[in-house]
């Protein structure tokens, strides 16, 4: 049962088996000297019964000090090695979990909330470390010392040992009863802690929205309700533990009472020497703490295994987008020409009820290397899904999306994405400086390269007006910047990678038409000879593209240049006329 629960971390235990072996050896040595301690007391009592002299007292005192010193040395080594191994496994497990989460597709983060993931990566991971460190150390000490002490106690008096341990089956039932309930309760507590973390994270991230809608009090009340439930579940666990330890101590107290009553009568009748009786009681006293500690160990074990199950749930989520079909002969520094083709592309996803929802239907498009394609269409028609298939943020069926004439699945992800600059619809900036955000994809970029990319995105002058310039911190998610500034910083970040393919997913929606024209002029200069694909709802943004694709209900309804589409008098023409009217109204006002 124990090993089956530890199955997810067996690879880590094997990795540190040498340290665990030395730790186990130190535990054995620690408890061997611990078992010797009552034997020295036994000999001392027997010796002093015959001759109470200073040399005898001095000799046994030195012997006790030597035994205690040796035990202390090995006890230090056991803690140092085993607790150190638990920290090493925690380090590896945290890194592996982070790397695993980094590989997950967007759908994974729809299934698991950020706060829930954070709770598992912190609170649950710490519980697993406690399981691997203190829980294993103290349980090993208890088992090894109990075996050694039991052997010595049987040697002193098998009958007294049997009587002393008569209440132990009761202790076993107590441990089994409480351990199952502790495990179940801790699972519920951790789930509630994840809910609290998720609610706090969402409120901190959406603080401006909460204040804008004057929802502070309702959110505080909702958080308090969740917190009360967490406390309620925690207090139930505290009550369980509060009953567990006294019950266990009571059973162990019965063992001591039987020892004193029966052993004392044996000494009085001359059936046992006084030294042996003192040693036997010393073993019983020394076993009391390990047995009480066993309750704490069981608590740690149940918490740790519950948390390990929650961590393993994340680790079992296998990335659906990987390099399994990649051509290993493609060098890591390969550069793509930039030709993009969608060949009879259809794409669907599964909704929450398990039903397939088709987003794209038989899309056929080809963008030659160095060309530009603009995509327009109503909200929800599949524009973002279409461009997300190029860098494999989503995965289409094999052979439907090609780059340079090869299916995208044949390219290693690192090679494919290194040649693509992507500016998503929802701009995300890290809580770092503007420079670090722009240089995110190219950590080795110089200040001159960062400023050049910022100028191409028409944001350099605004950044230099800040007191700290490019060293200005943007705050969480770029909260100190306007929407337009965030979008232009994201464009600069994409341009700095010197991509062969640039994808702009409605990346100019938050800038005015004057700034938009400046940015487009900069992009035309920077992306000359490179492929550009951009999504927009503005005709002014797309009109100069080599070709414009109109996407309606997941299908390419119209395709051509700006003039050709105007002449067709279709969706694009109505969009153009509507925006022209809006501009005329704005000017007249």
C-alpha positions in Angstrom: 0.0 0.0 0.0 2.8 2.4 1.0 4.8 1.8 -2.2 1.7 2.1 -4.4 1.0 5.5 -3.0 4.6 6.6 -3.6 4.6 5.3 -7.2 4.6 8.8 -8.8 7.9 9.7 -7.0 9.7 6.4 -7.5 11.9 7.8 -10.3 13.1 10.5 -7.9 13.7 8.0 -5.1 15.8 5.9 -7.5 17.7 8.9 -8.6 18.8 9.5 -5.0 19.1 5.9 -3.9 22.7 6.4 -2.9 21.8 9.2 -0.5 18.8 7.2 0.8 21.1 4.2 1.4 23.6 6.2 3.4 20.7 7.8 5.3 19.2 4.4 6.1 22.6 3.2 7.3 22.9 6.3 9.6 19.4 5.6 10.9 20.4 2.0 11.8 23.5 3.2 13.5 21.6 5.9 15.4 19.1 3.3 16.8 21.8 0.7 17.5 23.4 3.1 19.9 19.9 4.1 21.2 19.3 0.4 22.0 22.6 0.2 23.8 21.7 3.0 26.2 19.4 1.0 28.5 21.9 -1.9 28.4 24.5 0.4 29.8 22.1 1.5 32.5 21.3 -2.1 33.3 24.9 -3.0 33.8 25.4 0.2 35.9 22.5 -0.7 38.2 23.7 -4.3 38.6 27.3 -3.2 39.2 26.4 -0.5 41.8 24.2 -3.0 43.7 27.4 -5.0 44.4 29.8 -2.1 44.9 28.9 1.6 44.9 32.2 3.3 44.2 33.4 6.4 42.5 35.4 4.5 39.7 32.3 2.4 38.8 30.1 5.5 38.6 32.7 7.4 36.6 33.2 4.5 34.2 29.6 4.0 33.4 29.0 7.8 33.2 31.8 8.0 30.5 30.3 5.0 28.8 26.8 6.7 28.7 28.4 9.9 27.3 30.2 7.9 24.6 27.0 6.1 23.6 25.1 9.3 23.5 27.8 11.1 21.5 27.9 8.3 18.9 24.2 8.3 18.7 24.2 12.1 18.3 26.7 12.0 15.4 24.7 9.4 13.5 21.4 11.2 14.3 22.9 14.4 12.8 24.1 12.5 9.7 20.7 10.8 9.2 18.8 14.1 9.4 21.4 15.9 7.2 21.3 13.2 4.5 17.6 12.3 4.5 16.2 15.8 4.9 18.7 16.9 2.3 17.5 14.2 -0.1 13.9 15.4 0.5 15.0 19.0 -0.4 16.7 17.7 -3.6 13.6 15.8 -4.7 11.5 18.8 -3.9 13.8 20.9 -6.1 13.6 18.4 -9.0 9.9 17.9 -8.7 9.2 21.6 -8.7 11.4 22.1 -11.8 9.8 19.1 -13.6 6.3 20.3 -12.7 7.1 23.8 -14.0 8.6 22.4 -17.2 5.6 20.1 -17.6 3.2 23.0 -17.2 5.1 25.1 -19.7 4.4 22.4 -22.4 0.7 22.3 -21.9 -1.7 23.7 -24.6 -4.1 26.5 -23.9 -6.9 24.0 -23.3 -5.1 22.7 -20.2 -5.4 26.2 -18.5 -9.1 26.2 -19.3 -9.4 23.0 -17.3 -7.3 24.1 -14.3 -7.5 27.5 -12.8 -4.3 29.4 -12.1 -4.9 29.6 -8.4 -5.5 25.8 -8.3 -2.2 25.2 -10.1 -0.3 27.6 -7.8 -1.8 25.8 -4.7 -0.6 22.5 -6.0 2.9 23.8 -6.9 3.4 25.3 -3.4 1.2 23.9 -0.6 0.9 20.4 -2.0 4.6 20.2 -3.0 5.6 21.2 0.5 3.4 18.4 1.9 5.1 15.9 -0.4 8.5 17.2 0.9 7.3 16.6 4.5 6.4 13.1 3.5 9.8 12.4 1.9 11.8 14.0 4.7 10.5 14.0 8.3 7.9 11.3 7.7 10.3 8.8 6.3 13.0 9.7 8.8 10.8 9.4 11.9 9.0 6.3 10.6 12.4 4.6 9.9 13.6 5.6 13.4 10.5 4.1 14.9 10.7 0.9 13.0 14.4 0.3 13.5 14.4 1.2 17.2 11.3 -0.8 17.9 12.8 -3.9 16.3 16.0 -3.5 18.4 14.2 -2.7 21.6 11.7 -5.5 21.1 14.6 -8.0 20.7 16.3 -6.8 23.9 13.0 -6.8 25.8 12.3 -10.4 24.7 15.7 -11.3 25.9 15.0 -9.8 29.3 11.5 -11.3 29.7 9.3 -12.7 26.9 6.3 -13.0 29.2 6.6 -9.4 30.5 7.1 -8.2 26.9 3.9 -10.0 25.8 1.9 -8.5 28.6 3.3 -5.0 28.0 2.3 -5.1 24.4 -1.2 -6.5 24.9 -2.9 -3.1 24.3 -1.0 -2.7 21.0 -3.7 -4.2 18.8 -6.0 -1.4 20.1 -3.3 1.1 19.0 -3.3 -0.5 15.5 -7.1 -0.1 15.2 -6.8 3.5 16.4 -4.1 4.3 13.8 -6.0 2.7 11.0 -9.3 4.4 11.9 -7.8 7.9 12.2 -5.4 7.7 9.3 -8.2 7.0 6.7 -10.2 10.0 7.9 -7.1 12.3 8.1 -6.3 11.4 4.4 -9.9 12.1 3.3 -10.1 15.3 5.2 -6.8 16.7 4.0 -7.8 16.0 0.4 -10.9 18.2 1.0 -8.8 20.9 2.7 -6.4 21.1 -0.2 -9.2 21.3 -2.7 -10.7 24.2 -0.7 -7.3 25.9 -0.5 -7.1 25.7 -4.3 -10.4 27.4 -4.6 -9.4 30.2 -2.2 -6.1 30.7 -4.1 -7.9 30.8 -7.4 -10.4 33.4 -6.1 -7.7 35.6 -4.6 -5.6 35.4 -7.8 -8.6 36.3 -10.0 -9.5 39.2 -7.8 -5.9 40.6 -7.6 -5.6 40.3 -11.4 -9.0 41.9 -12.0 -8.7 44.5 -9.3 -9.6 47.4 -11.6 -12.7 45.6 -12.9 -13.9 44.8 -9.4 -13.5 48.5 -8.4 -15.1 49.8 -11.6 -18.2 47.8 -10.9 -18.1 48.5 -7.2 -18.1 44.8 -6.4 -15.5 45.0 -3.5 -18.1 44.1 -0.8 -19.6 41.1 -2.7 -16.1 39.8 -3.6 -15.0 40.2 0.1 -18.1 38.4 1.2 -17.6 35.5 -1.3 -14.0 35.2 -0.2 -15.0 35.2 3.4 -17.5 32.4 2.7 -14.9 30.3 1.0 -12.4 31.0 3.8 -15.0 30.0 6.4 -15.5 26.7 4.6 -11.7 26.2 4.6 -11.5 26.9 8.3 -14.4 24.6 9.0 -12.7 21.7 7.2 -9.4 22.5 8.9 -11.0 22.6 12.3 -12.5 19.2 11.7 -9.1 17.8 10.9 -7.7 19.5 14.1 -10.4 17.7 16.1 -9.4 14.4 14.5 -5.8 15.0 15.4 -6.8 16.2 18.8 -8.5 12.9 19.5 -5.9 10.8 17.8 -2.8 11.7 19.9 -4.5 11.4 23.3 -6.1 8.1 22.4 -2.7 6.8 21.2 -1.0 8.1 24.4 -3.7 6.4 26.5 -3.0 3.1 24.9 0.8 3.5 25.5 0.1 4.6 29.1 -1.7 1.2 29.6 1.5 -0.5 28.3 3.6 1.4 30.9 1.1 0.6 33.7 1.2 -3.2 32.9 5.0 -3.0 32.8 5.3 -1.4 36.2 2.7 -3.6 37.9 3.8 -7.0 36.5 7.6 -6.2 36.3 7.6 -4.7 39.8 6.0 -7.9 41.2 8.6 -10.0 39.3 11.5 -8.0 40.9 9.9 -8.3 44.4 9.6 -12.1 43.9 13.2 -12.3 42.7 12.2 -13.4 39.2 14.0 -10.4 37.6 17.0 -8.5 38.5 16.6 -4.8 39.3 19.0 -3.8 36.5 16.9 -5.8 33.9 13.7 -4.2 35.2 15.2 -0.7 34.9 16.4 -1.5 31.4 13.0 -2.9 30.4 11.3 0.3 31.7 13.9 2.4 29.9 13.0 0.6 26.6 9.3 1.2 27.3 10.0 4.9 28.0 12.2 5.3 24.9 9.5 3.6 22.7 6.9 6.0 24.0 8.1 9.0 21.9 8.5 7.0 18.7 5.0 5.6 19.1 3.6 9.1 19.8 5.6 10.5 16.9 4.1 7.7 14.8 0.8 9.7 15.0 2.5 12.8 13.7 4.2 10.7 10.9 0.8 9.2 9.9 -0.6 12.8 9.7 2.4 13.8 7.5 2.0 10.6 5.4 -1.7 11.1 4.8 -1.2 14.8 4.0 1.7 13.9 1.7 0.0 11.2 -0.2 -3.2 13.3 -0.7 -1.0 16.1 -2.1 1.0 13.6 -4.2 -2.2 12.5 -5.8 -3.1 16.1 -6.7 0.4 16.7 -8.1 0.3 13.5 -10.1 -3.0 14.5 -11.6 -1.1 17.5 -13.2 1.9 15.4 -14.2 -0.4 12.8 -15.9 -1.7 15.5 -18.3 0.3 14.7 -21.3 1.0 17.6 -23.8 -1.1 16.9 -27.0 1.3 19.1 -29.0 4.8 17.7 -29.1 7.7 16.7 -31.4 6.6 13.0 -31.9 6.2 13.4 -35.7 9.1 15.9 -36.1 11.9 15.2 -38.6 15.0 14.8 -36.5 17.2 15.6 -39.4 16.1 19.3 -39.4 18.9 21.3 -37.7 18.1 23.3 -34.7 19.2 26.5 -36.4 17.2 26.0 -39.6 15.6 29.1 -41.0 12.3 28.9 -42.8 11.5 30.8 -46.0 8.0 31.7 -44.7 5.5 30.2 -47.2 2.3 29.2 -45.4 -0.5 27.1 -46.8 -3.8 25.8 -45.4 -4.9 22.8 -47.4 -8.5 21.6 -47.0 -8.3 22.7 -43.4 -11.1 21.8 -41.1 -10.8 22.1 -37.3 -13.1 21.4 -34.4 -12.8 21.2 -30.6 -14.8 19.4 -27.9 -17.0 21.5 -25.7 -17.6 21.0 -22.0 -20.4 18.5 -22.7 -18.1 16.4 -24.9 -19.7 17.3 -28.2 -17.5 18.4 -31.2 -17.8 22.0 -32.3 -16.5 22.7 -35.8 -14.8 26.0 -36.1 -13.1 25.9 -39.6 -14.5 24.3 -42.7 -12.4 23.3 -45.7 -10.2 26.4 -45.7 -7.7 26.7 -48.6 -5.3 29.5 -48.5 -1.7 30.0 -49.6 0.6 32.9 -48.6 3.9 32.9 -50.6 7.1 33.6 -48.8 7.5 37.3 -48.3 3.8 37.9 -49.0 1.1 39.4 -46.8 -2.4 38.2 -46.0 -5.0 40.0 -44.0 -8.0 38.2 -42.4 -11.2 39.9 -41.6 -14.6 38.6 -40.5 -17.2 38.8 -37.8 -16.4 37.9 -34.2 -16.3 34.2 -33.6 -15.7 33.1 -37.2 -12.4 31.3 -36.4 -9.8 34.0 -37.3 -7.7 33.5 -34.1 -8.0 29.7 -34.4 -6.8 29.8 -38.0 -3.5 31.7 -37.2 -3.0 29.7 -34.0 -2.6 26.6 -36.1 0.6 28.0 -37.8 2.9 28.0 -34.6 0.9 24.9 -33.4 -0.6 26.6 -30.4 -3.5 24.5 -31.6 -3.0 21.3 -33.7 -4.8 20.6 -36.9 -5.0 17.2 -38.5 -1.8 16.1 -40.3 -1.1 17.7 -43.7 -3.7 20.5 -43.4 -1.2 23.2 -42.3 2.1 23.5 -44.2 5.1 25.8 -44.0 7.5 25.8 -46.9 5.6 22.9 -48.4 6.1 20.7 -45.4 3.4 19.8 -42.7 4.1 21.8 -39.6 4.2 18.6 -37.5 7.4 17.7 -39.3 9.2 20.7 -37.9 10.6 20.5 -34.3 8.5 23.0 -32.2 11.6 25.0 -31.4 12.5 25.4 -35.1 9.0 26.3 -36.1 8.3 28.8 -33.4 11.8 30.4 -33.6 10.9 31.6 -37.1 7.5 33.0 -36.1 6.8 36.3 -34.4 3.3 36.1 -32.8 1.3 39.0 -31.2 -1.8 37.5 -29.7 -5.2 39.1 -29.4 -4.8 39.4 -25.6 -1.6 41.2 -24.9 0.4 39.8 -22.0 3.3 41.5 -20.3 5.4 40.2 -17.4 5.9 42.1 -14.2 9.3 43.2 -15.4 10.9 46.2 -17.1 9.8 47.3 -20.6 13.2 46.2 -21.9 12.9 42.7 -20.4 9.4 42.4 -21.9 10.6 43.4 -25.4 13.7 41.2 -25.2 11.6 38.2 -23.8 12.1 36.1 -26.9 15.8 37.2 -27.4 17.5 37.4 -24.0 20.8 38.2 -25.6 19.5 41.3 -27.4 21.5 44.5 -27.0 19.9 47.8 -25.9 20.3 49.1 -29.5 18.4 46.2 -30.9 15.6 46.6 -28.3 15.3 50.3 -29.1 15.3 49.6 -32.9 12.4 47.1 -32.5 10.5 49.6 -30.3 11.0 52.3 -33.0 9.6 49.9 -35.6 6.5 49.5 -33.3 6.3 53.2 -32.9 6.6 53.2 -29.1 10.3 54.1 -28.5 9.7 57.8 -28.0 7.0 57.2 -25.5 9.2 54.8 -23.5 12.1 57.3 -23.5 9.8 59.9 -22.0 9.3 57.7 -18.9 11.6 58.7 -16.0 13.5 55.3 -16.2 13.1 54.8 -19.9 13.3 51.2 -21.0 14.1 50.2 -17.3 10.5 51.2 -16.3 8.6 48.5 -14.6 5.2 47.7 -16.3 3.6 46.1 -13.2 1.5 42.9 -13.3 0.2 42.2 -16.8 1.5 45.7 -17.9 -1.0 47.5 -15.7 1.0 50.8 -15.8 0.8 51.0 -19.6 -2.2 51.9 -21.8 -3.8 49.3 -24.0 -2.2 50.7 -27.1 1.2 50.9 -25.4 0.9 47.2 -24.4 0.0 46.2 -27.9 3.0 48.1 -29.4 5.4 46.7 -26.8 4.1 43.2 -27.8 4.7 44.0 -31.5 8.2 45.2 -30.7 8.8 41.9 -28.8 7.7 39.9 -31.9 9.8 42.1 -34.3 13.0 41.7 -32.2 13.0 38.0 -33.0 13.6 38.9 -36.7 10.8 36.4 -37.7 10.3 34.9 -41.1 6.6 34.9 -40.4 4.9 37.6 -38.4 1.3 37.0 -37.1 -0.6 40.0 -35.7 -3.9 38.9 -34.2 -5.9 42.2 -34.0 -2.7 43.8 -32.6 -3.6 47.3 -33.6 -7.1 47.4 -32.1 -6.1 49.7 -29.2 -4.2 52.4 -31.2 -5.6 55.3 -33.1 -5.6 55.4 -36.9 -2.7 57.9 -37.0 -0.5 55.6 -34.9 -1.8 52.6 -36.8 -0.5 54.1 -40.1 2.9 54.8 -38.5 3.2 51.3 -37.2 2.1 49.8 -40.6 4.7 51.9 -42.4 7.4 50.6 -39.9 6.2 47.0 -40.4 6.3 47.3 -44.2 10.0 48.3 -43.9 11.0 45.7 -41.3 9.0 42.8 -42.9 10.1 43.4 -46.5 10.7 39.9 -48.0 9.1 38.2 -45.0 5.6 36.8 -44.6 3.0 38.8 -42.7 -0.4 37.6 -41.6 -2.6 40.0 -39.6 -6.2 39.9 -38.3 -8.1 43.2 -38.0 -11.6 44.6 -38.0 -10.4 47.8 -39.6 -10.3 48.2 -43.4 -7.6 50.8 -43.0 -5.3 48.1 -41.5 -5.8 45.5 -44.2 -6.3 47.4 -47.4 -2.6 47.4 -48.4 -2.2 43.6 -47.9 -1.3 41.5 -50.9 -4.5 39.6 -50.4 -7.4 39.8 -48.0 -9.4 36.7 -46.8 -12.9 37.2 -45.5 -13.8 34.5 -43.0 -17.5 33.9 -42.3 -18.7 31.0 -40.2 -15.4 29.3 -40.5 -15.2 29.4 -44.3 -13.4 31.6 -46.7 -16.3 33.6 -48.1 -14.2 36.1 -50.1 -10.6 36.3 -51.2 -8.7 39.0 -53.2 -7.2 42.4 -53.0 -8.9 45.4 -51.5 -10.1 46.7 -54.9 -11.3 43.3 -56.0 -13.3 42.7 -52.8 -14.9 46.2 -53.0 -16.0 45.4 -56.5 -17.7 42.2 -55.3 -20.1 44.1 -53.1 -20.1 41.4 -50.4 -19.2 41.3 -46.7 -16.0 43.3 -47.2 -17.8 46.0 -49.1 -20.4 46.4 -46.4 -17.7 46.5 -43.7 -15.8 49.2 -45.7 -19.0 51.3 -46.2 -19.9 51.1 -42.6 -16.4 52.2 -41.4 -16.4 55.0 -44.0 -19.7 56.3 -42.6 -18.4 56.1 -39.0 -15.4 58.2 -40.0 -17.5 60.8 -41.7 -19.8 61.0 -38.6 -16.7 61.3 -36.4 -15.3 64.1 -38.6 -18.6 66.1 -38.7 -18.8 66.0 -34.9 
